[in-house]
Amino acid sequence: MKKVALLVAVFGLLFAGTAPAQILSEVAASPISRFNAADNRLLLGAIDKALSENANGVELAWKSEQTPARGSVTPQRSFESDGMQCRDVLIANEYRSRKAQSVHTFCRDAAGAWKLRS
């Protein structure tokens, strides 16, 4: 359930600050709009693994065996903020000809879970 909430937050950030009509257009054109539940689990697993294990600049690629969904997660920067370990990551996703990428910041909470910050 935590991974689903993370996915919803990531998806929301991809379109934050956009006008409603533009949001609908961008959502329909985004690769993540075509992902099924298994694709979403692969994406979220890759985000968690890259945040926890990959050095900055080291890409973690993922690919579905059942659908055309694929992507990568690349930590860009590690830093401390408000006493928490934080990382900026580049998240890139594809589904057939649909492609999108964005950079987001995640911080590790006191329980050790990565939380989307921006």
WOZISUL-V531195 format. One record per residue. N is the residue number from 1. RES is the residue in one letter. SS is DSSP state (h for helix, s for strand, l for the rest). OMEGA is omega in whole degrees, 0 to 359 (NA if undefined). Layout:
n,res,ss,omega
N,RES,SS,OMEGA
N,RES,SS,OMEGA
//
This chain:
n,res,ss,omega
1,M,l,178
2,K,h,181
3,K,h,178
4,V,h,178
5,A,h,177
6,L,h,180
7,L,h,179
8,V,h,179
9,A,h,178
10,V,h,180
11,F,h,179
12,G,h,180
13,L,h,179
14,L,h,185
15,F,l,180
16,A,l,175
17,G,l,181
18,T,l,178
19,A,l,183
20,P,h,180
21,A,h,179
22,Q,h,178
23,I,h,181
24,L,h,179
25,S,h,181
26,E,h,178
27,V,h,181
28,A,h,182
29,A,h,185
30,S,l,178
31,P,h,184
32,I,h,178
33,S,h,180
34,R,h,182
35,F,l,172
36,N,l,183
37,A,h,180
38,A,h,177
39,D,h,179
40,N,h,178
41,R,h,178
42,L,h,179
43,L,h,182
44,L,h,176
45,G,h,179
46,A,h,178
47,I,h,182
48,D,h,181
49,K,h,180
50,A,h,179
51,L,h,185
52,S,h,191
53,E,h,188
54,N,l,174
55,A,l,176
56,N,l,179
57,G,l,181
58,V,l,183
59,E,s,171
60,L,s,180
61,A,s,174
62,W,s,181
63,K,s,176
64,S,l,175
65,E,l,184
66,Q,l,184
67,T,l,177
68,P,l,182
69,A,s,177
70,R,s,177
71,G,s,178
72,S,s,177
73,V,s,182
74,T,s,174
75,P,s,183
76,Q,s,187
77,R,s,175
78,S,s,181
79,F,s,177
80,E,s,179
81,S,s,181
82,D,l,178
83,G,l,180
84,M,s,173
85,Q,s,182
86,C,s,178
87,R,s,169
88,D,s,179
89,V,s,173
90,L,s,179
91,I,s,179
92,A,s,180
93,N,s,177
94,E,s,170
95,Y,s,189
96,R,l,183
97,S,l,180
98,R,s,181
99,K,s,176
100,A,s,173
101,Q,s,179
102,S,s,178
103,V,s,180
104,H,s,178
105,T,s,176
106,F,s,176
107,C,s,181
108,R,s,180
109,D,l,183
110,A,l,179
111,A,l,179
112,G,l,180
113,A,l,177
114,W,s,180
115,K,s,177
116,L,s,180
117,R,l,178
118,S,l,NA
//
